[in-house]
Amino acid sequence: MTYLELLQRALAEEIEATRLYLACMALAPREDLGVLLEINKDETDHVALISSLISRQTGRDADYAAMVPGVD
């Protein structure tokens, strides 16, 4: 598996994790929502960062992390 393929797989898994956390939020007790929101923010940051790495590999110049304010 190439570096690009690994990045693409990582991106797909981050998107899946984001969906899973959103499903958790739908059923979570109110007191857990803050923690789940923070986890979801981290996951979406990962999506932006990995997308930027993919762009660098493919030559399609898009810095997704820079497009999203507050990406850590």
C-alpha positions as CSV (number, residue, x, y, z in Angstrom):
1,M,0.0,0.0,0.0
2,T,1.4,3.4,-0.9
3,Y,1.6,6.5,1.3
4,L,-1.3,8.1,-0.7
5,E,-3.5,5.0,-0.3
6,L,-2.8,4.9,3.4
7,L,-3.8,8.6,3.7
8,Q,-7.0,8.0,1.7
9,R,-7.8,5.0,4.0
10,A,-7.1,7.2,7.1
11,L,-9.4,9.9,5.7
12,A,-12.2,7.4,5.2
13,E,-11.8,6.1,8.7
14,E,-11.8,9.6,10.2
15,I,-15.1,10.3,8.3
16,E,-16.5,7.0,9.6
17,A,-15.5,7.9,13.2
18,T,-17.2,11.3,12.8
19,R,-20.4,9.6,11.8
20,L,-20.2,7.2,14.7
21,Y,-19.7,10.1,17.2
22,L,-22.7,11.9,15.7
23,A,-24.8,8.7,16.1
24,C,-23.6,8.6,19.8
25,M,-24.6,12.2,20.3
26,A,-28.2,11.4,19.1
27,L,-28.6,8.8,21.9
28,A,-26.2,10.2,24.6
29,P,-27.4,11.6,27.9
30,R,-27.2,15.4,27.9
31,E,-24.3,15.5,30.4
32,D,-22.1,13.6,27.8
33,L,-22.7,15.9,24.9
34,G,-19.9,18.3,25.7
35,V,-17.3,15.5,25.6
36,L,-18.7,14.1,22.4
37,L,-18.7,17.5,20.8
38,E,-15.0,17.9,21.7
39,I,-14.2,14.5,20.3
40,N,-16.1,15.3,17.1
41,K,-14.2,18.6,16.7
42,D,-11.0,16.7,16.9
43,E,-12.1,14.2,14.3
44,T,-13.1,17.0,11.9
45,D,-9.7,18.6,12.5
46,H,-8.1,15.3,11.5
47,V,-10.2,15.2,8.3
48,A,-9.0,18.7,7.3
49,L,-5.4,17.8,8.1
50,I,-5.4,14.5,6.3
51,S,-7.1,16.1,3.3
52,S,-4.3,18.6,3.1
53,L,-1.7,15.9,3.1
54,I,-3.6,14.1,0.3
55,S,-3.7,17.4,-1.7
56,R,0.0,17.7,-1.3
57,Q,0.5,14.1,-2.7
58,T,-1.9,14.5,-5.6
59,G,-0.7,18.0,-6.6
60,R,-4.2,19.4,-6.2
61,D,-3.4,22.5,-4.2
62,A,-6.0,22.8,-1.5
63,D,-5.1,23.5,2.1
64,Y,-8.2,22.3,3.8
65,A,-6.8,22.8,7.3
66,A,-6.3,26.5,6.5
67,M,-9.8,26.8,5.2
68,V,-11.3,25.7,8.5
69,P,-10.8,28.2,11.3
70,G,-9.5,26.7,14.6
71,V,-8.0,23.5,13.3
72,D,-5.5,22.4,15.9
